[in-house]
Amino acid sequence: MKRTATALKLFALFFALTLTSSVSIAQGQLGSATITGPVLVDGQSATGTVSVVNAARISTGDNASVAVHLAQGGDVMLAGQADVIVTGTPAGPRVQLICGEVIVTSTVPATIVAANGANVLAKAGRAVVTEGSAKPVTVKENKSKAFGSPIWVAVTGADSTAVVTSQIKCNCNCR
């Protein structure tokens, strides 16, 4: 009887630790952001250097800039009037571009999603763009291409950089 009770307690402890570990990964820190100008992080005004957690929404106002340094490797750069949601996945960072422009430099595979279409510039390396269910298109270094429907942009290769500009303009007062 005592062995069964001890075994159940050990199993419960193991299960609790596993659950806590999974939750901390899902809610864990993605990196840090250096902020200049009017910026909202998850709807709250932010200044200086802040931690960026999983599924953080970052919005910039006029003349603002944000440099997110990702723990997985790489950077997400926003200028004025941009809005993104940054999520960590096992495959690498995922950036959902809501409006404005985002620059992603990645040392690990990164994905940018633009639901309203976008212009994609492969500033360094290549960007592979999938539009809807169409066959993927490779945008080569220093080339750009406009896409009119939802796209997924894969930024792969060491220090590849893609600039993705949404067809939707932002209007954040971010105060």
C-alpha positions in Angstrom: 0.0 0.0 0.0 2.8 2.4 0.9 4.6 1.7 -2.4 1.5 2.5 -4.4 1.0 5.8 -2.5 4.7 6.7 -3.0 4.5 5.8 -6.7 1.4 7.9 -7.1 3.1 10.9 -5.4 6.2 10.6 -7.6 4.0 10.3 -10.7 2.0 13.4 -9.6 5.3 15.3 -8.9 6.6 14.3 -12.4 3.4 15.4 -14.1 3.3 18.7 -12.2 6.9 19.5 -13.2 6.3 18.5 -16.8 3.2 20.7 -17.0 5.1 23.7 -15.4 7.9 23.3 -17.8 5.5 23.2 -20.8 3.7 26.3 -19.6 7.0 28.2 -19.0 8.1 27.4 -22.6 4.8 28.6 -24.1 4.9 31.8 -22.0 8.6 32.2 -22.0 10.7 35.1 -23.0 11.4 35.4 -26.7 14.1 38.0 -26.3 14.4 41.7 -25.6 13.4 44.9 -27.4 15.2 48.2 -27.6 12.6 51.0 -28.1 12.8 54.5 -29.3 9.7 56.8 -29.7 6.0 55.9 -29.1 5.6 52.2 -28.9 3.0 49.8 -27.4 3.9 46.3 -26.3 0.8 44.2 -25.6 -1.2 47.5 -25.5 1.0 49.1 -22.9 3.3 52.1 -23.5 6.9 51.0 -23.5 10.3 52.7 -23.4 13.9 51.8 -23.2 14.7 48.0 -23.1 11.9 45.6 -22.3 11.5 41.8 -22.3 9.4 40.3 -25.1 7.3 37.3 -24.2 5.7 34.8 -26.5 2.9 36.1 -28.7 3.8 39.7 -27.9 2.1 42.4 -30.0 4.3 45.3 -30.8 2.9 48.5 -32.4 4.9 51.6 -33.3 3.8 55.2 -33.8 5.3 57.9 -36.0 9.1 58.2 -35.8 9.4 55.2 -33.6 11.7 52.2 -33.9 12.0 48.8 -32.2 14.8 46.3 -32.4 13.8 42.9 -31.0 16.8 40.7 -30.4 15.5 37.1 -30.4 16.8 34.5 -28.0 16.6 31.8 -30.8 18.8 34.0 -33.0 18.2 37.0 -35.2 16.5 40.3 -35.0 13.1 41.8 -35.9 13.2 45.5 -36.8 10.3 47.9 -36.9 10.2 51.5 -38.0 7.4 54.0 -37.5 3.8 52.9 -38.1 4.2 49.1 -37.9 2.2 46.4 -36.1 3.3 42.8 -35.5 2.8 39.8 -33.3 6.0 37.9 -32.5 5.7 34.2 -31.5 8.4 31.6 -30.8 7.9 28.1 -32.3 10.1 25.0 -32.2 11.0 25.7 -35.8 12.1 29.3 -35.2 10.5 32.7 -34.7 7.2 33.6 -36.4 6.3 37.2 -37.2 2.7 38.1 -38.1 2.7 41.4 -40.0 -0.6 43.2 -39.4 0.4 46.5 -41.1 3.5 48.5 -41.9 7.0 47.1 -42.5 9.1 44.6 -40.8 12.8 43.6 -41.3 13.8 40.1 -40.2 17.4 39.0 -40.0 17.6 35.4 -38.9 20.3 33.0 -37.9 17.6 30.3 -37.5 14.7 29.7 -39.9 12.1 32.4 -39.4 8.6 32.8 -40.9 6.7 36.1 -41.7 3.0 35.9 -42.2 1.1 38.7 -44.0 -2.6 38.1 -44.3 -3.2 41.0 -46.6 -0.4 40.4 -49.1 2.9 42.3 -49.1 6.0 43.4 -51.0 8.9 41.1 -50.2 12.6 42.2 -50.6 15.4 39.7 -50.1 17.9 42.2 -48.7 20.5 39.4 -48.0 20.2 35.7 -48.9 16.9 34.5 -50.2 13.3 34.6 -49.1 10.9 31.8 -50.1 7.3 33.0 -50.4 4.2 30.9 -50.5 1.0 32.7 -51.6 -2.1 30.8 -50.7 -1.9 27.2 -52.1 0.4 28.3 -55.0 3.9 26.8 -55.5 6.6 28.6 -53.5 8.5 31.5 -55.2 12.1 32.3 -54.3 12.9 35.9 -54.1 16.7 36.2 -54.7 19.1 38.6 -53.0 18.4 42.3 -53.8 15.2 41.5 -55.7 11.6 42.2 -54.7 8.2 41.0 -55.6 4.7 42.1 -54.8 2.1 39.5 -53.6 -1.7 40.4 -53.4 -3.1 37.7 -51.2 -2.0 36.1 -47.9 1.6 35.0 -47.9 4.1 33.1 -45.8 7.7 34.2 -46.1 10.5 31.8 -45.0 13.7 33.5 -44.2 16.4 30.8 -44.1 20.2 30.6 -44.3 22.8 32.2 -42.1 22.2 35.9 -41.7 19.4 36.1 -44.3 17.4 39.4 -44.2 14.0 40.0 -45.6 12.0 43.2 -45.7 8.3 42.7 -45.8 6.0 45.6 -46.4 2.3 45.1 -45.9 -0.3 46.5 -48.3 -2.1 47.9 -45.2 -0.9 51.2 -43.7 -0.9 51.6 -39.9 -2.3 54.5 -38.0 -1.1 54.0 -34.4 -1.0 57.0 -32.1 0.7 54.7 -29.5 0.5 57.0 -26.5 
